[in-house]
């Protein structure tokens, strides 16, 4: 099949590359000429495990191409994915300007039947808006489909190639049949393609992300309470997670969630509720608790230094909002660093992938280390903000040698408390004695 993907961010690039991997002819459209030229030359603009191999293979096979011309893209694709940014607006709602502006252009340019697919995370009713905007000028038949993505950064390629489910929101039999044909190679193991109306499909993505954010936040509150009463959150988590109604995933406490999806989507659903005079009380609490959780270790670090952080050297491991990505959007590490810098601390940081993106924001306010151990040189304590695998089994003797004092503040509960204490460290984590 001939596919066009408009937008080459995380979702668009993974979508285009993985669809090409199953033999489709894909053209990806982006307005950034420099980015398009780089991709044509085989440069992957984001860090996503396994994406580079598929990317290079499909470019070489001429199944994956890139252009800045929307006209070229629309002439090519029978199915056109809109994988455009929907950033948080000032009032918390999703900014649909990118999606709607492209829809306006599509209406003016399409000449034959197309399936226009909203792949971006968009509020309920967006498909109707896109349909109406295109219909103003379109001289041919078309359908608009809602097809939300459920891709986890760091696992996006696997999630696309082996999806747990595919959601198609469409009231058109013709469009639904084309979408089912497109996705058939990805569900050979029997995972479902779920067809529903467009509004339900749009809400499904927001509901899923908001529920997961709520689950994380609830566990963080339990962890905070554990510290008050002397309970161990690891034991509580094990007791909860073995209940099949709850499950083990997303029960790991820490310094809050971040990224490009959860913060934005929770706020967008909250605002959408307000627009309908409905108050999402749970989401209000999730947003407030997560905001506070991001800096939950800051008072403990202050207390360690008797309230005076001025001039204190602190090493930080992990800057991305989660491991296996270079994405620092809404990363808890940013809130921690801002809080520490405001109080006069000096920071040396290390992350396997995210340092270039952090450097764009912080510049020379930080010192950037070439390795996790180099970051420790001259530091008085270590703060861990992201659970990268390379941090899980460090050389504790080397850490102790490098630090001025053997103190670790762990925002991701990477280590067993007794193991670290037996190594001679003062170890402060989340929800554990």
Beta strands, then each sheet from edge to edge (+ up, - down):
strand 1: 2-6
strand 2: 25-29
strand 3: 64-67
strand 4: 79-82
strand 5: 114-118
strand 6: 142-146
strand 7: 165-169
strand 8: 192-196
strand 9: 313-317
strand 10: 346-350
strand 11: 367-368
strand 12: 381-384
strand 13: 407-410
strand 14: 426-428
sheet 1: 3+ 2+ 1+ 4+ 5+ 6+
sheet 2: 7+ 8+
sheet 3: 11+ 10+ 9+ 12+ 13+ 14+
end
